[in-house]
């Protein structure tokens, strides 16, 4: 049996030095040193042995790099529909964090990220997306991977304006009238169901039951399949699409729609309808706003829209005030006066009359 190589050695099939050793925890490693310099290879081996010794005997974790963490983070997020955005943000953060280890990321580093992005002209909302990713990655490295013991406290920037853009019924009618037929169908379905753009374009006939007035989505933003009840407006749109494609419900010139809906056709449509600052996703906001104005409760809206928590739904609570109407009417002019006539001046006067100094002769 050939003797197992230990330490630094050469292989015939590689121009680099290789290292092999057994760590204190019993694990064996064998890998390329990635260098043709023997001294560098020996230094790498010594570093690996030292970090393994400190971790095994003293509980000191080896220093893991930001880039190493990003590789694992992107692997975990690979199946998300927002993967491209996550990948883009990681690339944007590389100039700030790419050369650092996780334990070197502190409050000063976070401050440099914030200031650097603000100087580029980015809004607080954009900077907060970067901060949220850093915070999420560091929490994962601490709680799940156990690469680090602590992380800096990262607060999102104040001043982020919540988008509150929705259409009136009259504006929605104008938008539909100005749109080409395939886009008008998508708009009408979005306003009837609150589905997101990719949920609509990815909807297949085998997931639609017109008799039961239900559709089942398997391509949702949060990755959780959900059922969507179809009202009469939604069913009318789907019935118009029957026969256009064997698999997909919505098509353009007989082919599935595989592009972003905020394209030239969309821009031309909102311009023709004389509607400003409006995106396709705002149709979902419009749908939710209409529901709250019609009296749909937040819990019902949460289930209809497929949100996992009430946080996103509560933003629409301002559109419904029926539950406060009775409370607001309590002080209407002409109603029985139930307000107790209190005055701080009367209390002050009574207090002065009842108070007598200790040295008073009376």
N, C-alpha and C positions, 0 to 999 in steps of 0.2 A: 504494500500500500504506500502510495506516495505521501511524503511528509507534508503536512499542511504548512503553507507559507505563513509567517508571522512578521510583523513590522513592515518595512518598506522594501518592495521588490519590483522587478521588471517582468513584463509579459511579452511574449514574442509577437502577439497580435496587436500591441498598443505601443505608441511612442511615448506615453505618459508613465510616470511612476504609479504604482498601486500600493495601497495600504491595507493591512489586515491585522485585526486584533480581537481579543476577547475582553469585553467590558466587565466591570465589577458586578453587574446584575446578571451575568451569564450570557448576555447577547453577543453574538459574533457579528462583526461587520467586515465586509470586503468590498472595496470600491476604488475607483480611479481617483487619484489625487488631482487630476486635471492639470498637471504641470510636468515639464521635462526637467525641472531642477530638483535634485535629490533633497537638498536642504529645505526647500519649500514643502516637499512632501513629508519630510520628517517633522516639520513644524506643525503641519496639519494634523498628523497623527498624535502628536503630543497634546495639541489643543483638544482633540476629541477625547483622549484618555483623561485629561484633566477635568473637563466638564462632566464626563461620566462619573469620575471619582467624587467630585463635589456634590453631584446630584444624589449619588447612592449613599454616601456617608453623612452628608450634611443637609440634604434636602434642598440644595441650591440648584435651581433650574438653569439649564443652558440658555444662552441668549439666542432667541430666534429672530430672524430679520422680518421686516415689514413685507418685503417681496416674497419671502417664503410663506408668510401668512396669506398674502393675496392669492397665491397659486391655489392654496387649499380652499380659500373662501370662494373663488370663482368656480372651482370644481363642485362645491356644494350648491352654488346658485345656478349651475349650468342649465337646469330644466325650467327656470323661471322665464316667463314671457318678457320680463324686463331685463333679461341678462345683458343685452347690448348696452343699456343705460348703466348697469352696474360696472360693466367692463370699461365703459368710457370714463366713468368717475374715477375708477382705479388708476387709469392712465393719467388723468388730470392731477391726481394726488402724488404721482411718482416723483416729480421734481422736489416735493417737500419731504416725503417720507421714504423714498426709495433707498437711501443710503443708511437708514437707521434700523436699529433693532427695536423690538416692541417695548422693551423697558426704557428706551431713550425717548419715547413719545410722552411728553409731559405738557403742562399748561402752556409753556412758552412755544412749543412746537405747534400746538393747536392755534395759538394766537397768530403765528406766522402764516398759517394756512388761511385764517380768516382775513387778515390784512392783505395778503397777497391776492386773494380772490376779489375782495372789495375794490382794490386798486385797479383791477382789470375791468371794473364796471359791472360786475355781477350783482344781482339783487340779493337781499337777505334770503329770499326763498331758495335761490340757487345755492348759496353758500350753505344753507341748512341741509340741503341734500348731501353735500360733501361731508358735513359734520355727522349727519345721521349714519352714513356708511362707516366712517371711522369708529364711531361709538359702537355700532353693531358688530363690526369685525373684532374690536378689542374685547367686547363682552364675550364673544364666542371663543376667542383665544384664552380668556381667563376661566370661563365657566365650563366649556365643553372640552377644549383641547388641553387645558391646564398647562399652558405654556408660560403664563405669567400669573403673579399673585394679586396684582392690583392694577388699576387703570385710572387715568386722570378723569376728573369730572368734566364732562363736555355738555355745555348748555347751548341750545339753539339760539340764534340771534332773534331779538325782538323786532317788531316792525314788519313781520311778514304779513302781507295782506291776503286774507282768504278770498279766493276767487268766488264771486257771487254774480255769475252771468247766466241769465235764463231768458227765455222768450215769452212774450204774451201770445195768446191764441192768434191774434191778428198777425203778429210777426211770423209765427210758425206757418200760417197759411201762405204768406208771401214767400217764405223760403221754399216751401214745397212747390209752389207754382213756378218759381224761377229755376228749379232744378231739372236736369235731364231725367228721363224716366227711371233709369237704374238707380240714380242717386236719390230721387224722390221716394222710391220704395224703401231705401235704407233709412232715410230720415223719418218717414212715417212709422216704420217698425221700431226705431229707437224711441220715438216719442210715446209709443204705445206700450213698450215693455221696459224701457230703461236699460236695455242691454248695451254693452260696450261695443265699439266698432269691430274688434276682432271676434267677439262672440257672435255678432250678426253675420259677418262674412264667412265665418267657419261653420255656420249652422247647416246641418245635413238633414235630408228628408227622413232618414231612418231614426232621427231623434225628434220628430214632430208627430203629434197625434192631434189632428184637427177635430176629431170627434170628441176627444176628452179635453180639448182646448188647452193643451200643455206642450211645452217644448223642454227638452233636457239638454243642458249645456255641459260639455266636457272640456271646453277650452276657456276657462274663466281666469281672471287676473290672479286670484289667490290660489289657483290650482285645485280648488274643491268643486266637483261637479254639483250642479243644482238644477232644480226644476223651475220653469218660468210659466206662470199662468198666462194664457193668451186671451185678451179681451176681444171684442168684436172688431176693433180697428186693426189689431195685429192679425187676426184670422183673415180679414179682407185682403191685407197685403200679401199674405202667404198664398191665398187662393189665386191671386193674379200671377204668381210665379210658377204655378204648376205647369209642367211640361217643358220648361225652358232648359232644365238640366237634370240628369238622372240622379246626381248625388247631392249637389249643393243647392240651397234654396235661393241664394242671391247670386246673380251673375252679371257680366257685362259682355255683350256680343257673344253669348253662348259659352263663355269661359268663366271659371271661378275668379273671384276678386281677391288678388293676392298682394295688393299694394296698400299703402297708407291712404286713408280716405280724405285726409286733408291735402288734396292735390290741386291741380289747376282747375278741374271741374268744380271743386268745392269753393275755391277762391272766386271764381267767376260767378258762382251761384249767389254767394252772400253779397257780392258787389251788386249784382243785378237786383237782388231783393232789398238793397239799401240797408243792410244790417252790418254793424261794425263790431270788431273785437269779439268774434264768435268762432269757436272751434267745434268740431264734430262731437267731442266728449261733453261739451256744454249741453247737448241734447239730453244727456243723462241727468244733468243738474235741472234742466227744464222739467223733465218727467217727474223728478222727486219733488220739485217745488209745486208743481200742479197737484200732486197727490196730497201734500200737506195743506194746500189751500182748500182742497176738497174735503178735508177732514180725516184723511188716512192717518192713523196713529204712527208714532215713531217705531213702535215694535212691529207693526204690520209692514211699514216701509223697509225696515231692516231685512225682513224675510223676503220681501218682493225684490229688493235690489241685490241680495246675496252678500250683504256686509256681515263680517264676523262679529263686530261689536257695535255698540250704540254711538261711539265717538264720531264716526263719519255721518251718522244719521242726524245727530243733534244739531248740526249746522242748519238743518232745514226747519227746526222747531219754530223759528221766528215767523214762518209763513202761516202758522195756525194759532189763533188766540181764542178759540171757542171756549177752552177750559178756563180762561181768565175773564170771560165776558161778565159772568155773574159777580165776580169779585170787584171788577171795575165799576159795576153799577151801584155798589153800595153807597157811594157818596154823591150820587147824581142829585142835581138840584130838584127840589120838590118832593123828595122821598122823606120818610120819617127820619127825624134826626136821631141817630144812634151814637153820634160822636160825643164823648164825655167832655164837657167844657172845662178843660184844665188850663191853668195859667201859672207859669212859674213866678209871676209877680205876686199872685195871691199866696202861693206857698211861702215866698220870701217875707211877705207882710205878716203872715201868721207866725212864722218862725221868730221874727223880731219881737212880736208882742209877747211870745211865750218865754223868750230868753231874758233872764235877769241875772246881772253880775253877782258873784258870790259876796261882794262887800256892800250890796245894796241894803239900805236901811228899811225899805218897805217889805 
